[in-house]
Amino acid sequence: MYEIIANPEDYQIDHLVNGTGNASMELSREERNNWAGEIINFNEKLTDFAKKSKELAKIFSSNDKISATPASLKTLKVQLFVINDSLNSALAIADKLESDIIKK
């Protein structure tokens, strides 16, 4: 048996769950399947992202010439930083959630 102990305050979403109560409840099979589907959806998006990033890396590591304006190169750099920051945030949240689902 697992228990989800995620505290909404730790995720800065406590205002969204005010008044929902703190009594523990067992998740139905339907609800668990819905959550599993959402998580599979995340996984598929990450797989798609991995494919895209491998293709981009292939382009840059190839012997093909690449040209860019300073503005487009700066845009690429900024967007890669945004993606990196988003991935770091997502991994930190996933780590926290993983520690908030405990086996009893």
C-alpha positions as CSV (number, residue, x, y, z in Angstrom):
1,M,0.0,0.0,0.0
2,Y,1.2,3.5,-0.8
3,E,0.2,6.8,0.7
4,I,0.5,10.2,-1.0
5,I,1.7,12.7,1.7
6,A,2.2,15.7,-0.6
7,N,1.7,18.9,1.3
8,P,0.1,21.6,-0.9
9,E,2.1,24.3,1.0
10,D,5.4,22.6,-0.2
11,Y,4.2,23.2,-3.8
12,Q,2.9,26.7,-3.2
13,I,-0.7,25.6,-4.2
14,D,-2.3,25.5,-0.7
15,H,-4.7,28.2,-1.8
16,L,-6.1,25.8,-4.4
17,V,-6.9,23.1,-1.8
18,N,-8.2,25.1,1.1
19,G,-11.4,23.5,2.5
20,T,-10.8,20.1,0.8
21,G,-10.1,18.4,4.1
22,N,-7.3,16.3,5.4
23,A,-9.0,12.9,5.9
24,S,-7.3,10.1,4.1
25,M,-9.2,8.2,1.4
26,E,-8.5,5.3,-0.8
27,L,-8.3,6.0,-4.5
28,S,-10.7,4.1,-6.7
29,R,-9.5,1.9,-9.6
30,E,-11.0,4.4,-12.1
31,E,-9.2,7.4,-10.4
32,R,-5.9,5.5,-10.3
33,N,-6.2,4.6,-14.0
34,N,-6.9,8.3,-14.8
35,W,-3.8,9.3,-12.9
36,A,-1.7,6.6,-14.6
37,G,-2.9,7.9,-18.0
38,E,-1.8,11.4,-17.1
39,I,1.6,10.1,-16.1
40,I,1.9,8.1,-19.3
41,N,1.1,11.3,-21.2
42,F,4.0,13.0,-19.4
43,N,6.2,10.1,-20.4
44,E,5.2,10.3,-24.0
45,K,6.0,14.1,-24.1
46,L,9.4,13.4,-22.6
47,T,10.1,10.7,-25.1
48,D,9.1,13.1,-27.9
49,F,11.4,15.8,-26.4
50,A,14.2,13.3,-26.2
51,K,13.8,12.5,-29.9
52,K,13.8,16.2,-30.8
53,S,16.9,16.9,-28.7
54,K,18.8,14.0,-30.3
55,E,17.9,15.3,-33.8
56,L,19.1,18.8,-32.8
57,A,22.3,17.5,-31.4
58,K,22.9,15.5,-34.6
59,I,22.5,18.7,-36.7
60,F,25.0,20.6,-34.5
61,S,27.5,17.7,-34.4
62,S,27.3,17.1,-38.2
63,N,29.8,18.4,-40.7
64,D,27.0,20.4,-42.4
65,K,27.6,24.2,-42.4
66,I,25.4,26.2,-40.0
67,S,24.9,29.9,-40.4
68,A,23.0,32.2,-38.1
69,T,22.5,35.9,-37.4
70,P,23.7,37.1,-33.9
71,A,20.0,37.6,-33.0
72,S,18.9,34.1,-34.1
73,L,21.9,32.5,-32.3
74,K,21.0,34.5,-29.1
75,T,17.4,33.4,-29.5
76,L,18.5,29.8,-29.7
77,K,20.6,30.2,-26.6
78,V,17.9,31.8,-24.6
79,Q,15.3,29.1,-25.6
80,L,17.7,26.3,-24.7
81,F,18.2,28.0,-21.3
82,V,14.4,28.2,-20.9
83,I,14.1,24.5,-21.8
84,N,16.9,23.6,-19.4
85,D,15.4,25.6,-16.5
86,S,12.0,24.0,-17.2
87,L,13.5,20.5,-17.2
88,N,15.4,21.2,-14.0
89,S,12.2,22.5,-12.3
90,A,10.2,19.5,-13.6
91,L,12.8,17.1,-12.3
92,A,12.9,18.8,-8.9
93,I,9.1,18.6,-8.7
94,A,9.2,14.9,-9.7
95,D,11.8,14.1,-7.1
96,K,9.7,15.8,-4.4
97,L,6.5,14.0,-5.6
98,E,8.4,10.7,-5.6
99,S,9.4,11.3,-2.0
100,D,5.7,12.2,-1.2
101,I,4.4,8.8,-2.3
102,I,5.5,6.4,0.4
103,K,5.0,2.7,0.8
104,K,3.3,1.8,4.0
